[in-house]
């Protein structure tokens, strides 16, 4: 991390320059929007200019990384980061006698690598291969790699192939196919999402979900049709 003009503070332009190394799509407008939604709260100088510090930049990077890899709403991202910050503050204070927390049956938002390996019945080495070949990416939270519930399910699906002797590197075609399909859906839906009214955006999102569902069905049927000849060859003669 390079120092700002004052040595410890960063202007919004300096922050943009730093973040664009890993998030080239980020803009000053995006940073201002995240501030307006309460996800970041930079200090202000007497003249009204924003002052960012190292912790602000790290929080911004975490937010952008989560947005890039998940469909988590901004409110949930804020709640997660605020909860993590409260836990860090709690552990930095002298221990106090507290009542044991009540058990919760709520599914966690993130799983660490060990949890993923255990739940998916796989190994850390195979998870690293899946990362290397773009099947999952993971998110760095508090210095450790974590995975979203969607990525956990992806690891479980990839592990089914691994049990059949198919390595993660052979599954890149599924990633490439998904990326092409996502690009097509993005081209269709982006103009609709730019409409200002909440009703129009809600309608656009509903249309996106319908297209995703239709795409899943069409993909399955096309695969079944393409494999029909193989089924005929594999079927025993009557």
C-alpha positions as CSV (number, residue, x, y, z in Angstrom):
1,X,0.0,0.0,0.0
2,X,1.5,3.4,-1.0
3,X,1.2,6.4,1.3
4,X,-1.2,9.2,0.5
5,X,-0.1,12.8,0.2
6,X,-0.1,13.3,3.9
7,X,1.6,10.0,4.6
8,X,-1.3,8.4,6.5
9,X,-4.4,9.7,4.7
10,X,-5.7,9.0,1.2
11,X,-7.8,11.1,-1.1
12,X,-10.6,9.5,-3.0
13,X,-8.6,9.6,-6.2
14,X,-5.7,7.8,-4.5
15,X,-8.1,5.2,-3.2
16,X,-9.4,4.7,-6.7
17,X,-5.9,4.2,-8.0
18,X,-5.1,1.6,-5.4
19,X,-8.3,-0.3,-5.8
20,X,-8.2,-0.4,-9.6
21,X,-5.2,-2.7,-9.4
22,X,-7.5,-5.5,-8.4
23,X,-10.9,-4.1,-9.3
24,X,-10.5,-2.2,-12.6
25,X,-14.2,-1.7,-12.9
26,X,-14.5,0.5,-9.8
27,X,-15.2,4.2,-10.2
28,X,-15.4,7.2,-7.9
29,X,-19.1,7.2,-8.4
30,X,-19.1,3.6,-7.1
31,X,-17.2,4.6,-4.0
32,X,-19.6,7.5,-3.3
33,X,-22.5,5.2,-3.8
34,X,-21.2,2.7,-1.2
35,X,-20.7,5.6,1.2
36,X,-24.3,6.8,0.6
37,X,-25.5,3.2,1.4
38,X,-23.6,3.3,4.7
39,X,-21.1,0.6,3.9
40,X,-18.1,3.0,4.4
41,X,-17.9,6.2,6.4
42,X,-14.7,8.1,5.5
43,X,-13.8,11.1,7.6
44,X,-14.3,14.6,6.2
45,X,-11.8,17.5,6.4
46,X,-12.9,21.0,7.4
47,X,-13.3,21.8,3.7
48,X,-15.6,18.7,3.2
49,X,-13.1,16.5,1.4
50,X,-13.1,12.8,2.2
51,X,-10.2,11.3,4.2
52,X,-9.6,7.6,3.8
53,X,-7.3,5.5,6.0
54,X,-5.9,2.0,5.6
55,X,-8.8,0.4,7.3
56,X,-11.3,2.2,4.9
57,X,-9.4,0.9,1.9
58,X,-9.3,-2.7,3.3
59,X,-13.0,-2.5,4.0
60,X,-13.7,-1.2,0.5
61,X,-11.6,-4.0,-1.1
62,X,-13.5,-6.6,0.9
63,X,-16.9,-5.1,-0.2
64,X,-15.8,-5.1,-3.8
65,X,-14.5,-8.7,-3.6
66,X,-17.7,-9.9,-2.0
67,X,-19.8,-8.2,-4.7
68,X,-17.6,-9.6,-7.5
69,X,-18.0,-13.2,-6.3
70,X,-21.5,-13.4,-4.8
71,X,-25.0,-12.0,-5.2
72,X,-25.1,-10.9,-1.6
73,X,-27.2,-7.7,-1.2
74,X,-25.5,-4.6,0.1
75,X,-27.4,-4.7,3.3
76,X,-26.2,-8.2,4.1
77,X,-22.6,-7.2,3.2
78,X,-22.9,-4.3,5.6
79,X,-24.3,-6.5,8.4
80,X,-21.6,-9.1,7.9
81,X,-18.8,-6.5,8.0
82,X,-20.3,-4.7,11.0
83,X,-20.7,-8.0,12.8
84,X,-17.1,-8.9,12.1
85,X,-15.9,-5.5,13.3
86,X,-18.0,-5.9,16.5
87,X,-16.4,-9.3,17.2
88,X,-12.9,-7.9,16.7
89,X,-13.7,-5.1,19.1
90,X,-15.1,-7.5,21.6
91,X,-12.0,-9.7,21.6
92,X,-9.8,-6.7,21.9
93,X,-11.5,-5.8,25.2
94,X,-10.7,-7.3,28.6
95,X,-12.7,-10.5,29.1
96,X,-16.0,-10.1,30.9
97,X,-18.5,-12.6,32.3
98,X,-21.2,-13.1,29.7
99,X,-24.0,-15.6,29.4
100,X,-23.5,-18.4,26.9
101,X,-25.1,-17.5,23.5
102,X,-28.2,-19.3,22.6
103,X,-27.8,-21.9,19.8
104,X,-28.8,-20.6,16.4
105,X,-30.0,-22.8,13.5
106,X,-29.0,-20.2,11.0
107,X,-26.9,-21.1,8.0
108,X,-23.6,-19.2,8.0
109,X,-22.9,-16.7,5.2
110,X,-19.3,-18.1,4.8
111,X,-17.5,-21.3,5.3
112,X,-13.7,-21.6,5.8
113,X,-11.6,-24.0,3.8
114,X,-11.6,-26.7,6.4
115,X,-15.4,-26.6,6.7
116,X,-15.7,-26.8,3.0
117,X,-13.4,-29.8,2.8
118,X,-15.3,-31.6,5.6
119,X,-18.8,-30.9,4.3
120,X,-17.9,-31.7,0.6
121,X,-15.9,-34.7,1.6
122,X,-12.9,-33.5,-0.3
123,X,-9.3,-32.5,0.4
124,X,-7.6,-29.1,0.7
125,X,-5.4,-30.0,-2.3
126,X,-8.5,-30.6,-4.5
127,X,-10.0,-27.3,-3.3
128,X,-6.8,-25.6,-4.3
129,X,-7.0,-27.2,-7.8
130,X,-10.6,-26.0,-8.1
131,X,-9.4,-22.5,-7.3
132,X,-6.6,-22.8,-9.8
133,X,-8.9,-23.7,-12.6
134,X,-11.5,-21.1,-11.8
135,X,-14.3,-23.3,-10.4
136,X,-14.4,-21.3,-7.2
137,X,-12.4,-18.3,-5.9
138,X,-13.0,-17.8,-2.2
139,X,-13.0,-14.6,-0.3
140,X,-10.2,-13.4,2.0
141,X,-11.9,-12.6,5.3
142,X,-9.8,-11.7,8.3
143,X,-6.7,-13.2,6.7
144,X,-8.3,-16.6,5.9
145,X,-9.9,-17.9,2.8
146,X,-13.7,-18.3,3.1
147,X,-16.3,-19.6,0.7
148,X,-20.0,-18.6,0.1
149,X,-22.8,-21.2,0.3
150,X,-23.0,-21.1,-3.5
151,X,-19.3,-21.9,-3.7
152,X,-19.7,-24.7,-1.2
153,X,-22.3,-26.3,-3.5
154,X,-20.0,-25.8,-6.4
155,X,-17.2,-27.7,-4.6
156,X,-19.6,-30.5,-3.7
157,X,-20.7,-30.8,-7.4
158,X,-17.1,-30.8,-8.6
159,X,-16.2,-33.4,-6.0
160,X,-18.8,-35.8,-7.6
161,X,-16.7,-35.6,-10.8
162,X,-13.5,-36.2,-8.8
163,X,-14.9,-39.3,-7.3
164,X,-15.4,-40.6,-10.8
165,X,-11.8,-39.9,-11.6
166,X,-12.3,-36.6,-13.4
167,X,-9.9,-33.9,-12.3
168,X,-10.8,-30.2,-11.7
169,X,-8.8,-29.1,-14.8
170,X,-11.2,-31.1,-17.0
171,X,-14.2,-29.1,-15.6
172,X,-13.1,-25.8,-17.0
173,X,-15.5,-26.2,-19.9
174,X,-18.4,-25.9,-17.5
175,X,-16.9,-22.7,-16.1
176,X,-16.4,-21.3,-19.7
177,X,-19.9,-22.3,-20.7
178,X,-21.4,-20.6,-17.5
179,X,-19.4,-17.4,-18.2
180,X,-20.6,-17.2,-21.8
181,X,-24.2,-17.7,-20.6
182,X,-23.8,-15.1,-17.9
183,X,-22.4,-12.7,-20.5
184,X,-25.5,-13.2,-22.7
185,X,-27.9,-12.7,-19.9
186,X,-26.0,-9.6,-18.8
187,X,-26.3,-8.1,-22.3
188,X,-30.1,-8.7,-22.2
189,X,-30.8,-7.5,-18.7
190,X,-28.4,-4.6,-18.1
191,X,-30.5,-2.0,-20.1
192,X,-33.5,-3.0,-18.1
193,X,-31.7,-2.7,-14.8
194,X,-30.7,0.9,-15.6
195,X,-34.3,2.1,-15.4
196,X,-34.8,4.3,-12.4
197,X,-38.2,3.2,-11.0
198,X,-38.1,0.4,-8.4
199,X,-41.0,-1.3,-10.2
200,X,-38.9,-1.5,-13.4
201,X,-35.9,-2.9,-11.7
202,X,-38.0,-5.5,-9.8
203,X,-39.5,-6.5,-13.1
204,X,-36.1,-6.8,-14.7
205,X,-34.8,-9.0,-11.8
206,X,-37.9,-11.2,-12.1
207,X,-37.2,-11.5,-15.8
208,X,-33.6,-12.5,-15.1
209,X,-34.6,-15.2,-12.7
210,X,-37.1,-16.6,-15.4
211,X,-34.3,-16.6,-18.0
212,X,-32.0,-18.4,-15.7
213,X,-34.6,-21.0,-15.0
214,X,-35.4,-21.4,-18.7
215,X,-31.7,-21.6,-19.5
216,X,-31.2,-24.4,-16.9
217,X,-34.0,-26.4,-18.5
218,X,-32.9,-25.8,-22.1
219,X,-29.3,-26.8,-21.2
220,X,-30.4,-30.0,-19.6
221,X,-32.7,-30.9,-22.6
222,X,-30.0,-30.1,-25.2
223,X,-27.5,-32.3,-23.3
224,X,-30.0,-35.1,-23.1
225,X,-30.7,-34.9,-26.8
226,X,-26.9,-34.7,-27.6
227,X,-26.3,-37.8,-25.5
228,X,-29.2,-39.8,-26.9
229,X,-27.1,-41.6,-29.5
230,X,-24.7,-42.6,-26.8
231,X,-27.5,-44.0,-24.7
232,X,-28.6,-46.0,-27.7
233,X,-25.1,-47.5,-28.2
234,X,-24.8,-48.2,-24.4
235,X,-28.2,-49.9,-24.2
236,X,-28.1,-53.7,-24.3
237,X,-29.7,-55.3,-27.3
238,X,-33.2,-56.7,-26.8
